[in-house]
């Protein structure tokens, strides 16, 4: 977890959507804890609130849409 926090401190805008995508693939990453820590960074003024919401939505929404599209068109 210390490595993920270090990456989030240094490269938060890149690490957040990638880590959420990897979590939804079923890798054992603590997505909820990471989002909580992003809230701490937003509270400290180190990360933008709107940017973190946007990136979290992109990270989770992209993979959910990909899984839906893959399921929808491969079953038929």
N, C-alpha and C positions, 0 to 999 in steps of 0.2 A: 504494500500500500504506500510505502514511503516513496517508491519510484514513481508511482502514478501521481502522487501529490506534487512531487518535484516537477514532473512534466506539465501538470496542470498549472503550476505557478509560472513556469517559463513560457509555455506554448498553449495557453488555455483555449484560444480560439480554434486551434487545429485539433487538439487532443479531445475536446468535448464531443464533437460529432463522431469522430472515428471510434472513440471508446464506446459510445452508445450503439453504434453499428456492430461493433465486435461483441457487445453484451447480448444483443438480440440474435446473433449467430449462435449463441450458447457458450461462449467463452466465459470462464468464471471471473468476470470483472464486477466490481461493486458499483453498479450504475446509480442506485439511489444515494449511496454515500457520496459519490462523485458529484451528483447534482446538489446535494446538501453543501458540499465544500465550495461549489461554484456560488451558492448563495452567500457563503461567508466572504468569498472574494468580491462579490458584488457589494456587500455591506461595507467592506473596507475600501471600496472605490478602486479596486485593481482590475475589475472587469465590468463591462457595460451590462446593464440589466436587459435591455432590449436585445443586444447581441447574443447574450447567453440563452435567452428564450428562443431566439431565432435558430441558433445553432443546435440546441437540443431538439427542436422540432424537426430540423433538417435531418439530424442524425437518426432519430427514431422513425420519422415518417418515411424517409427514403427506403429503408429496409422493409418496413411493413408494406409499402406500396409494391416493392419488388417481389416480396413473397406472395402478395395477392395476385399480381400479374402472372407470376410463374405458375401458381396453382390454377388460375382461371384458364389459361391458354394451353396448359399441358395436359389437363384432364380430358378436354374435349377431343 
